[in-house]
Structure formats: structure tokens, C-alpha cells
Amino acid sequence: MVHLRPMKTVIIVVAVILPLIPAAEWVVSLVRDVSELAALPDVSIPLSLALVYYPARVFALIGFTLMFYQFLLSARLPALERLFNRAALIRRHRSLGKIGFLLILVHGLLLLLFDLIDHGAIVFTWEKLLGIAALFLLIMAVIAAWHFRALQFSLKTWRRFHIAAYFVFPLAFVHAVSIGTVAGEFGPTQLLFSLFLLVYLLVAVRRIVTIVQERRNTSAGAAQPQRKNAN
């Protein structure tokens, strides 16, 4: 198992580096915007931009990346499970999921607050509605996961919430590239997020096919003893 350690290290290093790509583009975007505002005569940078808008943007970029990570960690990928203990993957899945959820939640709340400060009302567009829909689905999935026992959900009900959560990532991606000032521009972040979406869809399809096959096998196994008893 010693030969697996370099691969583990590579995966961890890559996982740490990837969020730095959108963060770096956010910094470049921030410097550019501030420079343009500073060049205008008698114009000061509004506090709402500095304290609300710009933090909300970077929270979304990092939160989106963490959402992708937490999905992969729970996807039962053989390649990952050969390198890492499954229990450890699930622990990381839960911890990253909580951090990602909080970042996405704060992102949404801050941008709604920015609308109230800047326009005096919340401005709804189709791009923003996609983000709100993704956030509501994510909140439902998180409530179902965090309070599964307290709410006394059946396993079937929990699975329905879990299936609904599969739509969060694609909705968040379309929201990000259609309205985002970093992910919406063609560049490293948009390419990275597009790669995330492609991998996400491939893994999701694989996971759905696996679940369907398992259910068919279970149904066939249950039907076989009934046939023997009938004979």
C-alpha cells in the first residue's frame, strides 16, 4: 500500500489548489473594479460593495467548489475508495458539505441584502431565480440530512430529498455562468466549473445506473424464493 501514498498526496494537493483558481480570478476582478472606480473623479467605493457584494462573490466561488468535492466524496467511486477509507470519505463529505452550504447560504443572503441597499428592493431575474431555486433545494437537502432522525423521516423520504439535491449543482452552475462576474467570463474559472459539471453529470449518471441495477437485482432475488415456494 506504500505506492498509494504519492497518489493520495497528489489528490490532496490538487484539491487544495483548485479553489485557488476562482479565488485568484476574484482577486484580479476585485483589483480591476477598484482601480476603475478609483480612477473616476469624486467617486468613492460604496461600503455595500466592499462589505457585501465582493465577499458574496468569493463565498459563491469557493462554496461551489466545495459542493463539487462533497458530491465526489459520497459517490462511491472505486478509484477514491481504493486510496481512502470510506468512513474518512464520508466524514470529509459531511464537513465540506456543511462549509459549502454555509458559504452558499451567506452568498445568497448577502446578494439579496445588496439589492435592498443598492436598489431599495430585491430585483428578480431568471438567472437570480435559478440561484434561489438551487439554494432552496440545497436547504431542503441539508435539513433532511442534518435532522434526519429528529424529523423521523423514513429512508424512502430521505432518498427523495437526496435525489432532489442532485439538481442543485447543475442549477448553481447555470446561475454562476449566466450571472457571475468571474464564472460568467470566459477564463480559467469558467473552464474549471465546466469541467466540474461534466464530471458531475458523468458520476451522477453512473450512480443512477448503479442504483437501478441494484434495485433490479434485489427485486429478482426477492422473486426467486417466491417461485421456488410456488413450485
RAURZI-V24250 format. One record per helix or strand of 2 or more residues. SS is the DSSP state (@ for helix, = for strand). FROM is the first residue (numbers start at 0). TO is the last residue. If there is no record, write none. Layout:
ss->SS from->FROM to->TO
ss->SS from->FROM to->TO
This chain:
ss->@ from->3 to->38
ss->@ from->46 to->72
ss->@ from->77 to->82
ss->@ from->85 to->118
ss->@ from->125 to->145
ss->@ from->154 to->178
ss->@ from->187 to->229
